[in-house]
Amino acid sequence: MEHVDTLIHARWIIPVEPDNTVLAHHSLAVRDGRIVAIVPTAEALRRFDAETTQSLDEHALIPGLINAHTHLAMSLFRGLADDLPLMEWLNDHIWPAEAAWVSPEFVADGSRLAIAEMLRGGTTCFNDMYFFPDISAKVAADAHMRATVGMILIDFPTVWAANADEYITKGIQVHDHYRDHPLINAAFAPHAPYTVSNEPLERAAVLAEQMDVQLHMHIHETADELGGSQEQYGERPLARLTKLGLISPRLLAVHMTQLSNDEIGELASAGASVVHCPESNLKLASGFCPIAKLIAAGVNVALGTDGAASNNDLDMLGEMRTAALLAKAVAGDASAIPAATALRMATLNGAKALGIDKETGSLEIGKAADITAISLGGLESQPIYNPISQLVYATGRDRVSDVWVAGKQVLKGGELTTLDQHAIHQKALEWGKKIADQDQQH
């Protein structure tokens, strides 16, 4: 018999590639952190001898979910000053709170809280944009979670850096430190067109090419952003960013709620990716990203939650459902964004956007064993006609039971194996009290 490290027998395997495929009564074999076989369970029982065997008779195995846009540490601001207009929320609450509290300790504790939440919800990879990316990267590496951390870039000084030169220098140091890490990557993360001027944006575009990394940026998030750009630069942000060399296959353009048909065509021609954050966009009344049009034009569309301060969770199963339902309403078409497409957006499309689709994003032989097991055995899931539809439209993150990243089991029977859940909970309570006291005084 052939020896493997892990053998998982599942009721269904949903590999995502090929598209809209469901393999019933199949098993997945893992050796040295990689998938070596996906075969019918009867064959797996004859063929493999495993160090660890797990039978998940009521479960679907899917690729680990990929959260393509986060602000991890802002989980410590979850629920702070909800139900306010965007600029009042930012100016009167979030920015004062950041000025008061953001530090290496804050980022470490907030990142642990966020990573614990994501792993428990079946997310195996995230793409982050926040201060102290060196700290977030270390927390992710220690938790054995896959991550792309942002080399943040803003014109104005913060606790992380004093000016554009320092942001870029410190970002490159983070990139170089993790250059050969099997789970951690870095991407340039200029915050937004209205917070970064032309010269630093041009530098980021050139450096991204030289360093072979992605560019991660909030773009066309609100109508106000477009008005401000017209006033300051005489053109819309995408037109300006095109001239500066940022619109390319490296770009992850986040939000994109304000798009013309011509701009959709330009994004498709350039090979850029869009990261859709439906729940955050709804909560902040930012607008609707036309994902059905984008996908029809050939644009790669991934999914993100945004930060827990504006969502208020990091639940990618919930995000999939919202994305699919909202797209139907926006397009006026009930067949827009079927369940399989929503699942692809939350997995393989995210990997493509991050440039790691050869490594993860689908359950395929040779890829990293980034796997999420979701129970469909409960009363609320019955009856099951189509497991993919059931996952997207009728399943919550509470049904996630087991998660593997690069073959290592990081969630087992609903329990985290690489993080101290009790300690994370206590730290979150302590931060909550301090932040609430300060916000009330403000």
C-alpha positions in Angstrom: 0.0 0.0 0.0 1.0 3.6 -0.6 1.8 5.5 2.6 0.4 9.0 3.1 0.3 11.4 6.0 -3.4 12.1 6.0 -6.4 10.4 4.4 -9.8 12.1 4.6 -12.9 10.2 3.6 -15.8 12.6 2.8 -19.4 12.4 1.7 -18.7 15.0 -1.0 -15.5 16.7 -2.3 -16.1 20.0 -4.2 -12.8 20.7 -5.8 -13.9 24.1 -7.5 -11.7 23.1 -10.5 -13.3 21.7 -12.7 -16.1 24.2 -12.2 -19.4 23.1 -10.6 -18.1 19.6 -9.8 -19.3 17.4 -6.9 -17.5 14.1 -6.2 -19.7 11.9 -4.0 -18.1 9.3 -1.6 -14.5 10.4 -2.4 -11.4 10.6 -0.4 -8.4 13.0 -0.4 -4.9 11.9 0.4 -2.1 14.3 1.6 1.6 13.8 1.8 4.2 16.4 2.8 1.5 19.1 2.9 0.3 18.5 -0.6 -2.7 16.7 -2.2 -1.5 13.5 -3.8 -4.8 11.9 -4.7 -8.6 12.5 -4.9 -10.3 9.1 -5.6 -13.4 7.2 -4.8 -13.4 6.1 -1.1 -13.5 2.4 -2.1 -10.3 2.9 -4.1 -8.6 4.9 -1.3 -9.2 2.2 1.2 -7.5 -0.3 -1.0 -4.7 1.9 -2.1 -3.5 4.0 0.9 -2.1 3.4 4.3 -2.3 6.7 6.3 -0.6 8.1 9.5 -3.9 9.8 10.2 -7.4 8.9 8.8 -10.5 10.9 9.3 -14.0 9.9 8.2 -16.4 12.8 7.6 -19.5 11.0 6.4 -21.8 14.0 6.5 -19.3 16.6 5.3 -18.3 18.4 2.1 -14.6 19.2 1.6 -13.9 22.4 -0.2 -10.8 24.4 -0.8 -9.9 26.7 2.1 -11.7 30.0 1.8 -9.6 33.0 0.8 -10.5 36.4 2.3 -9.0 38.7 -0.3 -9.4 42.0 1.7 -9.0 42.4 5.4 -7.9 44.9 8.1 -7.1 42.2 10.7 -6.3 44.3 13.8 -9.5 46.3 13.4 -11.3 43.3 14.8 -10.7 45.1 18.1 -13.0 47.9 16.9 -15.8 45.5 16.0 -19.1 47.2 16.7 -17.5 50.6 17.7 -19.8 53.4 16.5 -22.1 51.4 14.2 -24.9 52.8 12.1 -23.2 56.1 11.3 -22.4 57.8 7.9 -18.9 56.8 6.6 -17.1 60.1 7.2 -18.6 60.6 10.7 -17.7 57.0 11.6 -14.2 57.5 10.4 -13.5 61.1 11.6 -15.2 61.0 15.0 -14.6 57.4 16.1 -12.3 55.1 14.1 -9.4 57.5 13.4 -9.3 58.8 17.0 -9.4 55.2 18.2 -6.5 54.3 15.9 -4.5 57.3 17.0 -5.0 56.3 20.6 -4.5 52.6 20.4 -2.6 51.3 17.4 0.7 49.7 18.5 2.5 46.4 18.0 0.6 44.9 20.9 -2.8 46.1 19.5 -2.0 44.7 16.1 -0.8 41.4 17.5 -3.9 40.9 19.7 -6.3 42.1 17.0 -4.6 39.8 14.4 -4.9 36.8 16.7 -8.6 37.5 17.3 -9.2 37.8 13.5 -7.2 34.8 12.6 -8.9 32.7 15.2 -12.3 33.8 13.8 -11.3 33.1 10.2 -9.9 29.7 10.9 -13.0 28.7 12.8 -15.1 29.9 9.8 -13.1 27.9 7.2 -10.8 30.6 5.9 -7.3 29.4 5.3 -5.8 32.5 3.6 -6.2 36.3 3.9 -4.9 39.4 2.2 -4.4 42.2 4.8 -3.9 46.0 4.7 -2.9 47.5 8.0 -0.1 49.0 10.1 2.7 46.8 11.5 2.4 44.2 8.8 5.5 42.5 10.3 3.4 41.7 13.4 0.4 40.4 11.4 2.8 38.2 9.4 4.4 36.7 12.5 1.0 36.0 14.1 -0.2 34.3 10.9 3.0 32.3 10.5 2.8 31.2 14.2 -0.9 30.1 13.7 0.1 28.3 10.5 -2.2 30.4 8.3 -1.6 31.4 4.7 -1.4 35.2 4.3 -0.5 38.1 2.1 0.4 41.2 4.2 0.2 44.7 2.9 3.2 46.9 2.5 1.0 49.9 3.5 1.6 53.2 1.8 -0.1 56.5 2.8 1.1 60.1 2.3 0.6 61.2 5.9 2.6 60.1 9.0 1.2 57.3 11.3 2.6 55.3 14.2 4.1 52.9 11.5 6.0 55.4 9.3 6.6 59.1 8.9 6.5 59.5 5.1 6.2 57.6 1.8 9.9 56.7 1.8 9.7 55.1 5.2 6.5 53.3 4.4 8.2 51.8 1.3 11.4 51.0 3.1 9.7 49.3 6.0 7.4 47.4 3.7 10.3 46.1 1.6 12.0 44.9 4.8 8.8 42.9 5.7 8.8 41.4 2.2 12.5 40.5 2.3 12.1 38.8 5.8 9.3 36.5 4.5 10.7 36.1 0.9 11.1 32.3 1.2 8.4 31.6 3.7 6.0 28.8 2.6 2.8 30.6 3.8 3.5 34.3 4.0 3.7 36.8 1.0 3.7 40.6 0.9 2.0 43.0 -1.5 2.2 46.7 -1.9 -0.9 48.3 -0.3 -1.3 51.9 -1.2 -4.4 52.8 0.8 -6.5 54.7 -1.7 -6.2 57.2 -4.6 -7.2 60.1 -2.3 -4.6 59.2 0.4 -1.6 58.6 -1.8 -0.1 61.1 -4.3 1.3 60.4 -7.7 5.0 59.9 -7.0 4.6 57.2 -4.3 2.0 55.4 -6.5 4.4 55.4 -9.5 7.2 54.0 -7.2 4.9 51.3 -5.9 4.0 50.3 -9.5 7.6 50.1 -10.5 8.7 48.2 -7.4 5.8 45.8 -7.7 7.1 44.8 -11.1 10.7 44.5 -10.0 9.8 42.5 -6.9 7.1 40.4 -8.6 4.4 41.2 -6.0 0.8 42.3 -6.1 -0.8 45.8 -5.6 -3.7 46.0 -3.2 -5.8 49.2 -3.0 -9.2 50.6 -2.2 -10.5 52.1 -5.5 -13.8 53.6 -6.6 -15.3 52.9 -3.1 -17.8 55.8 -3.0 -19.3 58.5 -5.2 -17.6 61.1 -3.0 -14.2 59.6 -3.9 -14.9 60.1 -7.6 -16.1 63.7 -7.0 -12.9 64.5 -5.1 -10.7 63.0 -7.8 -12.5 65.0 -10.5 -12.0 68.2 -8.5 -8.3 67.5 -7.6 -7.0 65.8 -10.7 -9.7 66.5 -13.4 -10.3 62.8 -13.9 -11.7 59.7 -12.3 -9.4 57.6 -10.1 -9.1 54.7 -12.5 -8.0 57.0 -15.3 -5.4 58.6 -13.1 -4.1 55.2 -11.9 -3.9 53.9 -15.5 -1.6 56.8 -16.3 0.5 56.0 -13.3 1.0 52.4 -14.3 -1.1 50.7 -11.6 -3.8 49.0 -13.7 -2.3 45.6 -14.5 -2.6 41.9 -13.7 -1.0 42.7 -10.3 -3.8 44.9 -9.2 -6.4 43.9 -6.6 -8.9 46.8 -6.9 -11.1 46.7 -3.7 -14.8 47.8 -3.6 -15.2 49.2 -7.1 -18.8 50.3 -6.4 -18.8 53.1 -9.0 -17.9 51.8 -12.5 -18.8 52.7 -16.0 -19.0 50.1 -18.8 -15.9 51.5 -20.4 -14.0 51.1 -17.1 -15.2 47.5 -16.8 -13.8 46.9 -20.3 -10.5 48.5 -19.4 -10.1 46.4 -16.2 -10.8 43.3 -18.3 -8.2 44.3 -20.9 -5.6 45.0 -18.3 -6.2 41.7 -16.5 -6.8 43.4 -13.1 -8.7 41.7 -10.3 -11.6 43.2 -8.4 -12.2 42.3 -4.7 -15.9 42.5 -3.9 -16.8 43.3 -0.2 -20.6 43.2 -0.3 -21.5 43.3 3.3 -19.2 46.2 4.2 -20.4 48.1 1.1 -24.0 47.6 2.2 -23.3 48.6 5.9 -21.5 51.8 4.9 -23.9 52.5 2.1 -21.0 52.8 -0.3 -22.8 51.4 -3.4 -23.0 48.2 -5.4 -20.2 46.6 -7.3 -21.5 45.3 -10.6 -20.0 41.8 -10.3 -22.2 40.1 -12.9 -21.1 42.7 -15.5 -17.4 42.3 -14.4 -17.5 38.5 -14.7 -19.3 38.6 -18.0 -16.5 41.0 -19.3 -13.8 38.5 -18.1 -12.6 40.3 -15.0 -11.4 38.0 -12.2 -13.6 38.8 -9.1 -12.6 37.7 -5.7 -14.4 38.2 -2.3 -13.3 39.9 0.9 -15.0 40.8 4.1 -13.2 44.2 4.7 -12.4 44.8 8.4 -14.6 43.7 11.3 -15.1 47.4 12.2 -17.3 47.8 9.1 -18.7 44.4 8.4 -18.9 43.3 11.5 -17.6 39.8 10.9 -14.9 37.9 8.9 -17.4 35.2 7.8 -16.6 34.2 4.2 -19.5 31.7 4.0 -21.8 34.6 4.9 -20.0 36.9 2.3 -20.6 34.3 -0.4 -24.3 34.2 0.3 -24.6 38.0 0.4 -22.5 38.3 -2.8 -24.7 35.8 -4.7 -28.0 37.3 -3.6 -27.0 40.9 -4.0 -25.7 40.3 -7.5 -29.1 38.9 -8.6 -30.8 42.0 -7.4 -28.3 44.4 -8.9 -28.3 42.6 -12.3 -32.1 42.1 -12.2 -31.4 38.5 -13.1 -32.1 35.5 -10.8 -29.5 33.4 -12.7 -26.7 35.9 -12.1 -23.8 34.5 -10.0 -24.9 31.0 -9.4 -23.7 29.2 -6.3 -20.7 27.6 -8.0 -19.5 31.0 -9.1 -19.9 32.4 -5.6 -17.8 29.5 -4.2 -15.2 30.1 -6.9 -15.0 33.8 -6.0 -14.3 32.8 -2.4 -11.6 30.3 -3.3 -9.8 30.0 -6.7 -10.5 33.6 -7.8 -9.0 34.9 -4.6 -5.9 32.8 -5.2 -5.6 34.1 -8.8 -5.9 37.7 -7.5 -3.1 37.1 -5.1 -1.0 35.3 -7.7 -1.0 32.0 -5.7 -3.4 29.9 -7.8 -0.7 27.4 -8.6 -0.4 26.8 -4.9 -4.0 27.0 -3.5 -7.6 27.9 -4.3 -8.8 24.5 -5.5 -8.5 20.8 -4.5 -6.2 19.5 -7.2 -3.3 17.0 -7.1 0.0 18.8 -6.5 -1.6 21.8 -4.8 -1.2 22.6 -1.1 -3.7 20.8 1.1 -5.6 23.9 2.2 -9.0 22.2 3.0 -12.2 23.1 4.8 -14.7 20.5 6.0 -18.3 21.6 6.5 -21.0 19.4 8.0 -24.2 19.2 6.0 -25.7 16.6 8.3 -27.8 18.9 10.4 -31.5 19.3 10.3 -31.2 22.8 8.8 -29.4 21.4 5.8 -32.0 18.8 4.8 -32.8 17.7 2.2 -29.7 18.0 0.0 -30.3 18.2 -3.8 -27.2 20.2 -4.7 -24.3 20.4 -2.1 -22.9 23.5 -3.7 -26.2 25.4 -3.4 -26.6 24.1 0.1 -23.2 25.5 1.1 -23.8 28.9 -0.4 -27.5 29.5 0.4 -28.2 27.4 3.6 -25.0 26.9 5.6 -23.4 28.9 8.3 -19.8 29.0 9.6 -20.9 27.2 12.7 -21.0 24.1 10.5 -17.2 24.2 9.8 -15.6 21.4 11.8 -12.1 20.8 10.5 -9.5 22.9 8.6 -6.1 22.1 7.2 -3.5 24.5 5.9 -0.6 23.0 3.9 -1.6 19.6 5.3 -1.5 20.7 9.0 -4.8 20.5 10.9 -5.4 23.9 12.4 -9.1 23.2 13.4 -10.1 19.8 14.7 -13.7 19.1 15.6 -14.3 22.8 16.0 -11.2 23.4 18.2 -8.2 25.5 17.2 -4.9 23.6 17.4 -2.4 26.4 16.9 -4.0 29.2 18.9 -5.1 29.7 22.6 -8.8 30.5 22.2 -9.3 31.4 25.9 -6.3 33.8 26.0 -7.5 35.5 22.7 -11.0 35.9 24.2 -9.6 37.5 27.4 -7.4 39.9 25.5 -10.4 41.0 23.4 -12.4 41.7 26.5 -9.6 43.8 28.0 -9.2 45.8 24.8 -12.9 46.3 24.5 -13.1 47.9 27.9 -10.2 50.3 27.3 -11.4 51.3 23.8 -15.0 51.9 24.9 -13.9 54.1 27.8 -11.8 56.2 25.4 -14.5 56.5 22.8 -17.0 57.7 25.3 -14.6 60.5 26.5 -13.9 61.6 22.9 
